[in-house]
Amino acid sequence: MQTSGTDDASHKYTASVAPPQGVWTSRPQVPLTHKPPPTKSHRGRAFPTPPCKAAVPRDTGHNSNALLHTKDGRNKPGGVACKSNVNIHSLSVATQDNYYWYDDLQQVKRHDRGDLTPSSGPPYTGIDPTTRQQQEDFTFDETGNWNQFQTQSPALVQTRTHDTANQIASLTNPSGIIQPVYDALGNMTTMPKAGDWTTSNTLKWDAWNR
């Protein structure tokens, strides 16, 4: 392989450079081009959330007495759109299915838990409102950070702000919520306790930021 150019004194030079072993090189006469597959427009939506069609069994238990045996359905980009708990339904226990809605960037914008609808599915289109046990809604900023989280059971509407490092700067709700604190390296040193927003957890880091 030859390279050519000029040095600081504007003298032209040509040098032969052998490619190192193990490095793949292309012939100059063979252009390397990539032609992306054609895309379809869905009224400005890159990936609209379709009905949950595929129901691929995924065994998560180890025996016939396991309570968790789910069938997952995915949307076109591959995101999990629904989960049906087969064993729970066989025991006549309801409200343990899950359905997920996505935005154009394939971020989960809503999650419901209850019984999938219609009962004749798949395909499924959501959760039966009369069986809904939980609903979560998420909104995001331009960089993908949550700026609002809302849940119905338990009822909570929380907003969040972020600093220039995309770290959570502040939280609202519930009343008395613990605010996050960071050290000079950006490690979180104070955070709300899981399951109790008003109780703090203190985090300590070693010299390797672990």
Secondary structure, DSSP 8 states (H G I E B T S, - for coil): -EEEEE-TT--EEEEE----TT-----TTS-----------BTTBSS----B---EEEE--SSTT-S-EEEEEE-TTS-EEEEEEHHHHHTT--S-EEEEEE-TTS-EEEEEEE-EESTT-SSB-EE-GGG--EEEEEEE-TTS-EEEEEEETTEEEEEEEE-TTS-EEEE--STT----EE-TTS-EEEEEETTEEEEEEE----TT--
